[in-house]
């Protein structure tokens, strides 16, 4: 079985570490892996560096130049270049554990899922505030709603190509700079009947840059996430039903503010409430017609 791994990159030397971790994968018998690197820069200046890193890692590489500065363009380039039964995505600042791809494939086989997510463990630098490390705000894992995973993320995921192609799914170019393109993609997968599983052993690690280790960045990201969810609700609810959704999200935001006040003496717990409240505020803003933030 042939499996592709897509890595979207933009001027990030750490992609060499990502490729090295892919070269160290313990693949199941009969599985062949090919790595697609989609370079999202205006010019392909990183091509030689990427090819050299892939050669050092011992991976079968397809380099694709996918300009420019729009992550959805790069993600779609990986979809277009994929030839295997499955396509996995991992970010260019992440490193995969040796059993990463095997765990994703095993869960896809076990559950027959259209997509399988793995956890991303944040790695904090020595200068990160203690409350951020204690709260582990940047690690990523799926959330179940009513026993189902309704949305995913592209930092650690395996998708069944026939399921994606049958639905004509693409990453939305309009979201390629503001963020939320992966939330939107997987919402459309599950809204059309697709299923998402979770492989707890498919672990990847991601260092947290200093610029993202702050409450301001967390609130902004959470607000934008809420706006992406609000856009989904906007397509489903109209008139009085939409007003009711605004009321529900507003009430949830208020509860979170109350929780933050009650947790004033604990920076980690207080911040978790504030971040959650920011997400609900983003839902309200999007349903009220506020333009979505451009996060990146």
Secondary structure, DSSP 8 states (H G I E B T S, - for coil): -EEEEEEEESS-TTHHHHHHHHHT----TT-EEEEEEEE-SSS-TTHHHHHHHHHHHT-EEEEEE--SS-HHHHHHHHHHH--SSEEEEE-TTEEE-TTHHHHHHHHHHHH--SEEEEEEEEE--TTS-HHHHHHTTT-B---EETTEE----TTEEEEEHHHHHHHT----GGGTTTS-HHHHHHHHHHHTT--EEEEEEEEEEEE--GGGSSHHHHHHHHHHHHHHHHHHHHHH--THHHHHHHHHHHHHHHHHHHHHHHTTT-HHHHHHHHHHHHHHHHHHHHHTT-------
